């Protein structure tokens, strides 16, 4: 990354109570000198101070309890939309293809969100998270032969790792459920029709991963060594520098059991409006995996000591933060605007959880 701070900011902004980072360890091994002795001891002492500095930077970058919980909540909310229940004609089998995304924030003021992203620092921690499932296939079938008004639906979404401007994103989701149209429809579909009252119960799972390469930035220090203490020898000037890079991956995973009630009406046989609401227990979490990049871990020592190095020094960092969990229970309101064209439809579904955020999608369906 040309701009280390920007890379970190974008990563953690796009990337669940207290986040522990004790499992991510930074180890710096000093170069080995052929002379050993006093010079080696001095070099070891200076490199040890680097370890504390880099560990502090890593800890500061990873300790984001508000941000990480928002990411976990966003992934959970996104899983609800992958199994959105539509008021379907029970005579047909419906196939729906689409995608969805969710945003969780403690503010929905656009200028405020832009300001947070632009001014994000290593010490920043906001309630801001996002998740997505760009491609999802859903199948709805009628079980009316078993129970009048009963239907079943299942969906699966998958996006292989995609790279864009230094970021790698992947997503996978699965969902299944039952829905029961207990009342309706009533009216004339070509004019105005109430589409009935439907109950739905599902089980949803979602996984999102975002990876990028980050850098702490080049760090160098010029030192003056006096191997003989207060003796007559002139001090030795040495420059120690390192520029480590790390592969960082934010992973979000969630399970949800949504129950929802939906109703709506159709106008002129072409425009359908749905509203509803529901609740869900859920179990979700997010964490960060960090791994140092081979080839970027060497510690450079210039000037006099460079010719005395028998083995290079290096820096390594690896581990996974403790998971941060999403909330375990939530309520949501839902809605959808549908354009009906014979047996085809285009749908804009929305789910809003008043305590977290908003999910929206775009689907194209056909009944056969």
C-alpha positions, 0 to 999 in steps of 0.5 A, a space after each residue: 500500500 502506498 498509504 499505510 494509514 489509508 490502507 488500515 482505515 479502509 480495511 477496518 472500516 469495511 471489515 462484536 463486547 471486549 476484544 482480546 488481542 493476546 493471541 496475536 503475537 509479535 516477535 522480533 529477532 535481532 541480527 546476529 553479529 560475528 563479533 558477539 559481545 558488547 555490540 550484540 548486547 546493545 543491538 539486542 536491547 535496541 531491537 527489543 524496544 522495537 518489539 514493544 513499539 510494533 506490538 503496541 501498534 498492532 494492539 491499537 489497530 486490532 482493539 476495536 470492540 465497537 467496530 467488530 461488534 458492528 461487523 458481526 451484527 451486519 453479517 447477522 442482519 444480512 443473513 435475514 435478507 437472504 431468506 426473505 419471504 415473499 407473498 407468492 402465488 402457491 400455484 407455481 415454483 419460483 426461482 429468484 436470483 439477486 443480491 443484498 448488503 447490510 450496513 450497521 451504524 449508530 448514525 445514518 447521517 451521510 456526512 457523518 459517515 463520510 467524515 468517519 471514513 475520511 478521518 479514521 485513525 488507528 485509535 478510532 473505534 466506531 459502531 460501523 459495519 457492513 456485510 454483503 452477499 452479491 449473488 444468491 439463488 432462492 427457490 420457493 416451492 408450494 407444499 399446498 398438497 400437504 397443508 393449504 397455503 404452505 410453502 418452503 424455500 431455500 437459498 444459497 449464495 456464493 462469491 469466490 475470492 474477488 480482488 479489487 484495489 488491494 482488497 479480497 472479498 469472499 462470501 457464502 450463505 445458506 438458508 431454508 424455511 417454511 412459510 404459511 399463507 393463513 389468510 387471503 388473498 382477497 380482491 381483484 388482482 387487476 385492480 386492487 387485491 389484498 395479498 393475505 397474511 403470511 407467517 414464515 420461519 427460517 434458519 439462516 447462515 452467513 459468512 463474509 471475509 475481507 482480506 488486505 495487506 497492511 503496513 505499519 510504515 517504515 520505522 528507522 532509528 539512528 543510534 550511537 554505540 560506545 562499545 567501550 563505555 566511557 573509554 577513548 574509542 569513538 562512538 559507532 553510528 548505526 541505523 536500524 530500520 524495518 518496514 513489516 507488512 501483514 496480511 490481515 483478514 476480517 472474518 464474520 460468521 452468523 446463524 439466525 432463526 428468523 420468524 416473520 409476519 408479512 402482508 401486502 397488496 397488489 395494484 393493477 396486477 403490476 405493482 406489489 407492496 409488502 410490509 411486515 416484521 419479525 424477530 430472531 435469535 442469533 449467534 454471530 461473531 467476528 474476528 481478525 487473523 493476522 500473518 506477517 508477509 514473507 520477504 518484508 520481515 527483514 531488519 536492516 542494519 546500516 553503516 558499521 554493523 552491516 558488515 558484521 552480520 552473520 544472520 539477518 534479523 526478522 520480525 514475525 506476527 501471527 494469530 487470531 483475535 478472540 471473537 467478538 459476538 453479535 447480539 443474541 436477539 433482535 426485532 426487525 421491520 421488513 418491506 418490499 416493492 415488487 414489479 410484476 410482469 406476468 410470471 416474472 418479477 423485480 423486487 427491492 426488499 428491505 429489512 430494518 433492525 431499529 437497534 442495528 441497521 439496514 439491509 437492502 437487496 435487488 432480486 429478479 424472479 420467475 415462476 414456472 
